[in-house]
Amino acid sequence: MSESQDKLITVATPSAPQYHVGEEVEVSVQQQMGIKAVMIAYVFPFLLVMAVLLGLLESGVNELSAGLSALGLLALYYIVLVLFRRRIAKDIVFEIHKLQEN
């Protein structure tokens, strides 16, 4: 996320009583987990769409049908992601730290 904008996210932590609404904090994620999130959200769907699109075009399906099929599969992919969002959320763990006051 951008450092220059305020973002609203929920971070589950056992130390929640230490934090207060409106308090400035830094939220981070391990690099490995960030890469996993990018792969799930962007790389896998792109590869899936391209593979289906090119595969259908090579097999002789017309462009409109191939394109609509690829987009339909992309929609199905994101529906599956929504259905498994709680399991995915358990795998990607955010850390929260109070910012030092100057």
C-alpha positions as CSV (number, residue, x, y, z in Angstrom):
1,M,0.0,0.0,0.0
2,S,1.0,3.5,-0.5
3,E,2.8,5.2,2.3
4,S,1.3,8.6,1.6
5,Q,-2.4,7.7,2.0
6,D,-4.5,6.5,4.9
7,K,-5.9,3.0,4.5
8,L,-8.4,1.2,6.6
9,I,-7.6,-2.5,7.2
10,T,-8.4,-5.0,9.9
11,V,-5.5,-6.7,11.7
12,A,-6.3,-9.5,14.1
13,T,-3.9,-9.4,17.0
14,P,-3.9,-10.6,20.6
15,S,-2.4,-7.3,21.6
16,A,-5.4,-5.3,20.3
17,P,-6.0,-3.5,23.7
18,Q,-2.7,-1.7,23.2
19,Y,-4.1,0.2,20.1
20,H,-6.7,2.9,19.9
21,V,-8.9,4.2,17.1
22,G,-7.1,7.0,15.2
23,E,-3.7,6.0,16.5
24,E,-1.0,5.9,13.8
25,V,0.5,2.5,13.3
26,E,2.6,0.7,10.7
27,V,1.2,-2.4,9.2
28,S,3.6,-4.8,7.4
29,V,3.7,-8.2,5.9
30,Q,6.6,-10.5,5.3
31,Q,8.0,-10.3,1.8
32,Q,7.3,-13.9,1.1
33,M,3.6,-13.4,2.0
34,G,3.4,-10.3,-0.1
35,I,4.8,-12.3,-3.1
36,K,2.2,-15.0,-2.5
37,A,-0.6,-12.4,-2.5
38,V,0.7,-10.9,-5.8
39,M,0.9,-14.4,-7.3
40,I,-2.7,-15.2,-6.3
41,A,-4.2,-11.9,-7.3
42,Y,-2.3,-11.1,-10.5
43,V,0.1,-13.6,-11.9
44,F,-2.0,-16.8,-11.7
45,P,-5.1,-15.2,-13.2
46,F,-3.0,-13.7,-16.0
47,L,-1.4,-17.0,-16.9
48,L,-4.7,-18.8,-16.7
49,V,-6.4,-16.3,-19.1
50,M,-3.5,-16.4,-21.5
51,A,-3.2,-20.2,-21.5
52,V,-7.0,-20.6,-22.1
53,L,-7.1,-17.9,-24.7
54,L,-4.1,-19.1,-26.7
55,G,-5.1,-22.8,-26.3
56,L,-8.6,-22.2,-27.7
57,L,-7.3,-20.0,-30.5
58,E,-4.8,-22.7,-31.5
59,S,-7.5,-25.3,-31.4
60,G,-9.5,-23.4,-34.0
61,V,-12.1,-21.7,-31.8
62,N,-13.1,-18.3,-33.1
63,E,-11.7,-15.2,-31.3
64,L,-15.0,-14.1,-29.7
65,S,-15.7,-17.5,-28.2
66,A,-12.1,-17.9,-27.0
67,G,-12.1,-14.4,-25.4
68,L,-15.4,-14.9,-23.7
69,S,-14.3,-18.3,-22.5
70,A,-11.1,-16.9,-21.0
71,L,-13.0,-14.1,-19.3
72,G,-15.6,-16.5,-18.0
73,L,-12.8,-18.7,-16.5
74,L,-11.2,-15.5,-15.0
75,A,-14.6,-14.7,-13.3
76,L,-14.8,-18.3,-12.0
77,Y,-11.2,-18.0,-10.6
78,Y,-12.1,-14.8,-8.7
79,I,-15.4,-16.4,-7.4
80,V,-13.3,-19.3,-6.1
81,L,-10.9,-16.8,-4.4
82,V,-13.9,-15.1,-2.7
83,L,-15.2,-18.5,-1.5
84,F,-11.7,-19.3,0.0
85,R,-10.9,-15.8,1.3
86,R,-11.0,-16.9,4.9
87,R,-8.5,-19.7,4.3
88,I,-6.3,-17.4,2.3
89,A,-6.5,-14.7,5.0
90,K,-5.2,-17.2,7.5
91,D,-2.1,-17.8,5.4
92,I,-1.2,-14.1,4.9
93,V,-0.4,-12.6,8.3
94,F,-0.1,-8.9,8.9
95,E,2.0,-7.4,11.7
96,I,1.2,-4.1,13.4
97,H,3.6,-1.8,15.2
98,K,3.1,1.6,16.9
99,L,4.8,4.5,15.2
100,Q,7.3,6.3,17.4
101,E,6.1,9.8,18.3
102,N,8.6,12.6,17.5
